[in-house]
Amino acid sequence: MPKNLVIVESPSKTKPIEKYLGSGYKVLSSKGHIRDLSTKGKYGFGVDVENDFKPDYVTMKGKTSTINELKKEVKKADKVYLATDPDREGEAISWHLYDVLGLKDDNYERVVFNEITKDAVVNAFSHARKIDKNLVNSQETRRILDRIIGFRLSKLIQSKTDGSSAGRVQSVALKLIVDREREIEEFKSEEYWTIKGLFPSFEAEMFQYNHKDLEIKNEIEANEILAKLSNTFKIENVDKKLKNKQSKPPFITSSLQQEASTKLGFNARKTMQIAQKLYEGIELDDETVGLISYMRTDSIRLSNDFINSTYKFIEAKYGKEYVGSVKVAKKKDNVQDAHEAIRPTSINRTPESVKVYLTNDEFKLYRMIYYRALSSLMKNAKTENTTVIFDNNNYQFKTTGQTIVFDGYLKVYKDYEDIKDVELPPFDTYKSNVVVATSIEKEQHFTNPPARYTEAKLIKEMEELGIGRPSTYATTVDILKKRDYITLVDKKFVPTETGIEITDKLQQCFSHLINVKYTANMETDLDKIAEGEINWVDTLRNFYDEFDLAVKNAFHEMPKKEAEKTGEDCPECGNPLVIRKGKYGEFTACSNYPTCKYIKSEPREFLEVCDCPNCGSKIVEKKSKRGKIFYGCSNYPKCKTAYWDKPTGKKCPECGEMLTEKKGTIKCSSCDYNE
């Protein structure tokens, strides 16, 4: 019987880790979090605000049987190893397990590994430690902050607006989107013109007059200049420079989400779901192994073992001249450097060698991660950049060219870089210093407003401003979409009326708390708690006293939005009927509530989605008793076919069952197939 019990978060990790460790170890899963704050006490926080913010934890729904099973195994084991994820959240889960399972300091160890490979896992057990309470305090402080702000602001928003929630990070992210929309609305476009000389193999654009910058504001000015020009251009200067084009560092969470969005078309949630699968393990011919290191990180550091093995790989496959150097970044604020960048667990496990074991999307993401890490350790590319200045009656024109003289890291990363040769004629060898244009053309332009945020751009902005954590960006964006605070137009975020209303209301009363600077400073404080530099209770107390007063004032001062009238009168009391929002959506009721409790019954209309695959009737959109949308057969109860995700009407190519759609992802309702 195994004497050592190992507890991990994900069930998919148990088999490979148990195989790596051998017969003396049994590996079980907590299946994620096991406890959360209760909803007892003041405002339902689950926190005793008056008693140093002491949290009240309860077992999460459905986790009782998991905990009981773990307790039985703990009694049988000589030693328990807590091997949850290597970040603050994972540290907190280990602490909850320690507390719930009644572990003692002499019968448990905390182990951390950055990848699911035999060497990494076995090595982790030789460097076991105890739970880092500072990391736990930081994570639990974050949870308490989010609970207090979320519960209080959400209650306020629900009573004063059409919104349903607000939060510490989500409300600041929403404000960024609303502020950008206002910039666009207030933007005044200005006219300007450009003039180009067109030649057989290149173009040159006017940029100066008498070597001073030139702006052409209208067509009259453009025509006056054109009248002074001839088709003969004098070559004034040819400047050639060799430039290094540096490879990018390996991915961190935010840069992976951004690059997957722009290069692969994946949203942040999809990217993280695929990365999680690649990290937890893929079944190859003879083993199950994690293909990438831990995907929640904001450090670009790489292990010495990976660096050395990659250098050997580069030299063997591409030549010694392609071996580069390690990317070293300056230490930024809010960076957790406890683990590595996102990288392949083995540089010898090329994307092509494992393609047969991966879905199409898994292969695309793994390939990008692999070549980003590989290219980061390769030599810079070298380009020859040419700038040519022409003169035409004291007006200067410019053209530029670029040729790659050494491809360096582009040898492997060119598919993800927007770079190509732009060749120019050999002007420096011309016997004559004159070239003749085929034509000279003017073109009208207008200045553009700032662009709306794409998901990638919003994540980049949040990262640069220090708002939230990379691991939470996907969740934040999803919440804003789910609450209908933003919509997607041409893959760009546009705030809804409700989103704008909530932002404006919050800024009326909480501008000192719901802003970029305050939120970023809070992240810094959480980092200081993790480092043991400041006390978590003091941090919460300083925040809460100011926040609680602001909320109480807001409940009194913030005006309540009046309900929209329908134009009808109540048949029972004659007062106007209005549209109200309830737990299960909008409904029409009397404005004289609670004196009059009339609610208008609406005829039910079912939206047909597709044909039922089992009886041929129609699958229609319905609502459960709790207001959740599902899709069921109109022939119910004779036919009980139903789906939580929207059916597409198409069959799965692997098992023949219905394909369903959720948030843009097409997957099978029965097997693991997804497009």
Secondary structure, 3 states (H helix, E strand, C coil): CCCEEEEECCHHHHHHHHHHHCCCEEEEECCCCCEEECCCCHHHCCEECCCCCEECEEECCCCHHHHHHHHHHHHHCCEEEECCCCCHHHHHHHHHHHHHCCCCCCCEEECCCCCCCHHHHHHHHCCCECCCHHHHHHHHHHHHHHHHHHHHHHHHHHHHCCCCCCCCCHHHHHHHHHHHHHHHHHCCCCEEEEEEEECCCCEEEEEEECCEECCECCHHHHHHHHCCCCCEEEEEEEEEEEEEECCCCCECHHHHHHHHHHHHCCCHHHHHHHHHHHHHCEECCCCEECCECCCCCCCCCCCHHHHHHHHHHHHHHHCHHHECCCCCCCCCCCCCCCCCCECECCCCCCHHHHHHHCCHHHHHHHHHHHHHHHHHCECCEEEEEEEEEEEECCEEEEEEEEEEEECCCHHHHHHHCCCCCECCCCHHHCCCCEEECCEEEEEEEECCCCCCCCHHHHHHHHHHHCCCCHHHHHHHHHHHHHCCCEEEECCEEEECHHHHHHHHHHHHHHCCCCCHHHHHHHHHHHHHHHCCCCCHHHHHHHHHHHHHHHHHHHHHHCCCCCCEEEEEECCCCCCEEEEEEECCEEEEEECCCCCCCCECCCCCCCEEEEECCCCCCEEEEEECCCCCEEEEECCCCCCCCEECCEEEEEECCCCCCEEEEECCEEEECCCCCEC
